[in-house]
Amino acid sequence: MSDGKLLSIKRSITVRCVVTPSWKEEAERELSSAISTIDQQLSELEQRGQQVVDDYRSQSSNPLAPNVQQRVLEVQQDVAAQRSEFEEKKRNLLQQQAQVRELEMEQIVEQGQIESFCDLKVGDNLINKMQVEVVLRDGIVEAIEGG
């Protein structure tokens, strides 16, 4: 059945983790750090936006002129749009943080995907070759399932 030809293919591997105290602490630490970063970015955004508005007004001989007011409005709208994006990201992170806190020890959760290569030959079951999962416990491979 095999004609001796091999084909190397790339596949995605699902990485799953066993919830342990150290996994939970690390996940919460990463989420808290990401939330702090967004808070910092929000603060910088507000400061930059206000600085641009102040610059427009101070560089104009008439800060109340329609063209200056239009530019100020555009900056304020841009800042508001960016603020909304940051706030949405922060809400998502806070939701993830709450979900992590609710996880029970020894529960298995999906962590993400990695890619690897595998050899494929005539007669192989492609579906089985593509359905591979790695289970980690505190970063150590505990099981390789499928493939």
Secondary structure as UniProt FT lines:
FT   STRAND          6..18
FT   HELIX           21..59
FT   TURN            63..64
FT   HELIX           66..102
FT   TURN            105..106
FT   STRAND          108..121
FT   TURN            122..123
FT   HELIX           126..130
FT   STRAND          132..137
FT   TURN            138..139
FT   STRAND          140..146
//
